[in-house]
Amino acid sequence: MTREVLLVVHTGREKALGAAGEVAAALRDAGLGVRLLASEAPEARIDDATVLDDAKAADGAELIIVLGGDGTLLRAAELARPAGTPLLGVNLGHVGFLAEIEPDDIRATVAHVEAKSYTVEERLTLDVTVRRDGEVVGTDWALNEASVEKAARERMIEVVAAIDGRPLSRYGCDGLVLATPTGSTAYAFSAGGPVVAPDVEALLLVPISAHALFARPVVVGPGSVITVDLLPGAGGGVLFCDGRRVTELGQGVRVEVRRGAQPVRLARIHPAPFTERLVAKFRLPTDGWRNP
């Protein structure tokens, strides 16, 4: 049976299209089949690739190689999660915290894929439920974060956050970020949340510009359920899942966030310690006047 790899490409970047051609050629040289998404195949222009409907393209694939930034990888995660297919990111974006491979390493990366000399780690996800008067009116999921935000720029939203059924605090704020450890270096980080290593099982709550006496981030265990109630009389809200999928929230709704039933799997070629990746991606200064 032919081993096949699905390519997911940021088709709006010439650099990503060029890298996709290079990856496809290396995969074919290694005797592996190449798949493309039907929505990307016209721009990718890769000969001899199997073009599949987006919704089913990851089924049965050994790996998904993602060529782009973290946004492209989050898009690919939507395909990979139901199929359980691992993702391997080639960083062609900016920080690229989820993508570990740099473009110069493409040939060596394909050699690792050919030899199956990679590891796979599971990343905790979030399951998100929206209720009105106790009735479920929407569901979603997230790898990085689910954020409840104000819908109108000129108004704050009034929310009450609770953990495991016990109210924590009432906030007048621009919103709340409910994040995974994977997402702790994304939106939650920008909002002032802590950096949490991805192998720590936890859920994060980070207020955004809160007008409240208690506006500190909170980290809870993976078995907890975080709820956010949008109070009547304030402005409406919006739910963003990984910044990609949007749900409008009226007043009086409740957003519930819990550990996801299904993780996202990431392939690792170089299992470097998290601290090493953190220093490299954020270019943290580790030398100073004390140790020039």
Residue pairs with C-beta under 8 A, 6 or more apart in sequence:
2 32
2 33
3 31
3 32
3 33
3 62
4 32
4 33
4 34
4 35
4 50
4 60
4 61
4 62
5 27
5 32
5 33
5 34
5 35
5 61
5 62
5 63
5 64
5 65
5 113
6 35
6 36
6 37
6 52
6 57
6 58
6 61
6 63
6 64
6 65
6 79
6 85
7 20
7 23
7 24
7 34
7 35
7 36
7 44
7 46
7 49
7 64
7 65
7 67
8 37
8 40
8 64
8 65
8 66
8 67
8 68
8 72
8 75
8 76
8 79
9 16
9 17
9 20
9 36
9 40
9 43
9 44
9 67
9 68
9 72
10 16
10 67
10 68
10 69
10 71
10 72
10 92
10 93
11 17
11 40
11 43
11 44
13 68
13 92
15 92
15 103
16 67
16 68
16 72
16 92
17 43
17 44
17 45
19 67
19 90
19 92
19 103
19 106
20 44
20 46
20 67
21 44
21 45
21 46
22 106
22 107
23 65
23 67
23 90
23 106
23 110
24 34
24 46
24 49
26 106
26 107
26 110
27 33
27 34
27 110
27 113
28 34
28 48
30 110
30 111
30 113
30 114
31 114
32 62
32 113
32 114
33 50
34 46
34 48
34 49
34 50
35 49
35 50
35 51
35 52
35 57
35 61
36 44
36 46
36 49
36 50
36 51
36 52
36 57
37 51
37 52
37 54
37 57
37 79
38 51
38 52
38 53
38 54
38 57
39 54
41 49
41 51
54 79
55 79
57 79
58 64
58 79
58 80
58 82
58 83
58 85
59 83
59 85
60 83
61 83
61 85
62 85
62 113
63 85
63 86
63 87
63 88
63 113
63 267
64 76
64 79
64 80
64 85
64 86
64 87
64 88
65 88
65 89
65 90
65 113
66 72
66 73
66 76
66 87
66 88
66 89
66 90
66 99
67 90
67 92
68 89
68 90
68 92
68 93
68 99
69 91
69 92
69 93
69 94
69 95
69 96
69 99
70 89
70 93
70 95
70 96
70 97
70 98
70 99
70 186
71 93
71 243
71 244
72 89
72 92
72 93
73 87
73 89
73 98
73 99
74 98
74 143
74 144
74 242
74 243
74 244
75 244
76 87
77 87
77 143
77 242
77 264
78 244
79 85
80 86
80 87
80 264
80 265
81 125
81 141
81 143
81 262
81 263
81 264
82 262
84 262
84 265
85 265
86 120
86 265
86 266
86 267
87 98
87 264
87 265
87 266
87 267
88 100
88 101
88 109
88 113
88 118
88 266
88 267
88 269
89 96
89 98
89 99
89 100
89 101
89 266
90 99
90 101
90 102
90 103
90 106
90 109
91 99
91 100
91 101
91 102
91 103
92 99
92 103
93 99
95 281
95 282
96 281
97 185
97 186
97 277
97 281
98 182
98 266
100 268
100 269
100 270
100 272
100 277
101 109
101 269
105 269
109 269
112 118
112 269
117 269
118 267
118 268
118 269
119 267
119 268
119 271
120 265
120 266
120 267
120 268
121 198
121 199
121 265
121 266
121 268
122 263
122 264
122 265
122 266
123 143
123 180
123 181
123 182
123 198
123 263
123 264
123 265
123 266
124 180
124 181
124 182
124 201
124 222
124 259
124 260
124 263
125 141
125 142
125 143
125 180
125 259
125 260
125 262
125 263
125 264
126 141
126 142
126 143
126 145
126 146
126 178
126 180
126 203
126 241
126 257
126 258
126 259
126 260
127 139
127 141
127 257
127 258
127 259
127 260
127 261
128 139
128 140
128 141
128 142
128 146
128 239
128 241
128 255
128 256
128 257
129 136
129 138
129 139
129 255
129 256
129 258
130 136
130 137
130 138
130 139
130 140
130 239
130 247
130 249
130 253
130 254
130 255
130 256
131 137
131 253
131 254
131 255
131 256
132 250
132 252
132 253
132 254
133 252
137 253
138 239
138 247
140 146
140 239
140 241
140 245
140 247
141 241
141 260
141 262
142 180
142 183
142 241
142 242
142 260
143 180
143 182
143 183
143 242
143 264
144 179
144 180
144 182
144 183
144 186
144 187
144 242
144 243
145 177
145 178
145 179
145 180
145 183
145 186
145 187
145 188
145 241
145 242
145 243
146 177
146 178
146 179
146 239
146 240
146 241
146 242
146 255
146 257
147 175
147 176
147 177
147 178
147 187
147 208
147 239
147 240
147 243
148 157
148 159
148 175
148 176
148 178
148 228
148 230
148 237
148 238
148 239
148 249
148 255
149 157
149 174
149 175
149 208
149 237
149 238
149 239
149 240
150 156
150 157
150 173
150 174
150 175
150 235
150 236
150 237
150 238
151 157
151 235
151 236
151 237
151 238
151 248
151 249
152 235
152 236
155 234
155 235
156 172
156 173
156 174
156 211
156 234
156 235
157 172
157 173
157 174
157 175
157 230
157 234
157 235
157 236
157 237
158 170
158 171
158 172
158 230
158 231
158 233
158 234
159 170
159 171
159 173
159 176
159 228
159 229
159 230
159 231
159 237
160 167
160 168
160 169
160 170
160 171
160 228
160 229
160 231
161 167
161 168
161 169
161 171
161 176
161 205
161 226
161 227
161 228
162 168
162 226
162 227
162 228
162 229
163 205
163 218
163 220
163 224
163 225
163 226
163 227
164 224
164 225
165 225
165 227
168 205
168 218
169 212
169 214
170 212
170 231
171 207
171 210
171 211
171 212
171 215
172 210
172 211
172 212
172 234
173 207
173 208
173 209
173 210
173 211
173 212
173 215
174 208
174 209
174 210
175 207
175 208
175 209
175 237
176 205
176 206
176 207
176 208
176 228
177 183
177 187
177 188
177 191
177 193
177 204
177 205
177 206
177 207
177 208
178 203
178 204
178 205
178 206
178 226
178 228
178 255
178 257
179 186
179 187
179 188
179 193
179 203
179 204
179 206
180 203
180 204
181 196
181 197
181 198
181 199
181 200
181 201
181 202
181 204
182 198
183 204
184 193
184 194
184 195
184 196
184 204
185 195
185 278
185 281
187 243
188 204
188 206
188 217
189 195
191 206
191 207
191 208
192 206
192 217
193 204
193 206
193 217
194 204
194 217
194 219
195 278
196 202
196 204
196 219
197 274
198 274
199 274
201 221
201 222
201 259
202 219
202 220
202 221
202 222
203 219
203 220
203 221
203 222
203 224
203 226
203 257
203 258
203 259
204 217
204 218
204 219
205 217
205 218
205 219
205 220
205 226
206 217
207 215
207 216
207 217
220 226
222 259
223 259
224 258
225 256
225 257
225 258
226 256
226 257
226 258
227 254
227 255
227 256
227 257
228 254
228 255
228 257
229 252
229 253
229 254
230 236
230 237
230 249
230 250
230 251
230 252
230 253
230 254
230 255
231 251
231 252
232 251
232 252
233 251
234 251
235 251
236 248
236 249
236 250
236 251
237 248
237 249
237 253
238 246
238 247
238 248
238 249
239 246
239 247
239 248
239 249
239 255
240 246
241 247
249 255
278 284
279 286
